[in-house]
C-alpha cells in the first residue's frame, strides 16, 4: 500500500475464513503500525501519526472510523475487548481504507492486522500489509 500525505485513501479487504472445527463467539480485528519518525515530524505529536483508518459499514452505507494503534510494542490479546461471532465454515470479508493526513511523518512500516479471540484471550491469526507513506 502506498499513501501520500494529504492524498486519497487506499482501500483493502480483510477476509476471515473459519474452518469446520469450531465456532468463535467473539473475534476482534486489531490494527497497529509502528511510529514513523522523520525530520519533518521532530517534536510534533499528531493523533495516530496522522493516519485515519476506516471500516465500511454496509448497513448504513458509510465509512466508520476504526481504531489504529500507533506503538512500537506488542499489544497482548487480553487487552482486546468486544468482537463478533464467526460460525463454522463461515467467510466474512470486511472493507477498510487507510488515509495519510497532511500532517505527520513519512516512511515505511507495515500495517499489522491481528485477529484475536477475546473470549479466550488468544491470538487467532496475524498478517502484515506492507505500507509506505510519502509527501
Secondary structure as the mmCIF struct_conf table of DSSP 4:
data_model
#
loop_
_struct_conf.conf_type_id
_struct_conf.id
_struct_conf.beg_label_comp_id
_struct_conf.beg_label_asym_id
_struct_conf.beg_label_seq_id
_struct_conf.end_label_comp_id
_struct_conf.end_label_asym_id
_struct_conf.end_label_seq_id
STRN STRN1 UNK A 2 UNK A 4
TURN_TY1_P TURN_TY1_P1 UNK A 5 UNK A 6
BEND BEND1 UNK A 7 UNK A 7
STRN STRN2 UNK A 10 UNK A 17
BEND BEND2 UNK A 20 UNK A 21
STRN STRN3 UNK A 24 UNK A 33
HELX_LH_PP_P HELX_LH_PP_P1 UNK A 34 UNK A 36
HELX_RH_3T_P HELX_RH_3T_P1 UNK A 39 UNK A 41
TURN_TY1_P TURN_TY1_P2 UNK A 42 UNK A 43
HELX_RH_3T_P HELX_RH_3T_P2 UNK A 47 UNK A 50
STRN STRN4 UNK A 51 UNK A 57
TURN_TY1_P TURN_TY1_P3 UNK A 58 UNK A 61
STRN STRN5 UNK A 62 UNK A 66
STRN STRN6 UNK A 69 UNK A 70
BEND BEND3 UNK A 72 UNK A 73
HELX_RH_3T_P HELX_RH_3T_P3 UNK A 77 UNK A 79
STRN STRN7 UNK A 84 UNK A 86
TURN_TY1_P TURN_TY1_P4 UNK A 88 UNK A 89
STRN STRN8 UNK A 91 UNK A 100
BEND BEND4 UNK A 102 UNK A 104
STRN STRN9 UNK A 107 UNK A 108
STRN STRN10 UNK A 111 UNK A 117
TURN_TY1_P TURN_TY1_P5 UNK A 118 UNK A 121
STRN STRN11 UNK A 122 UNK A 129
STRN STRN12 UNK A 132 UNK A 134
#
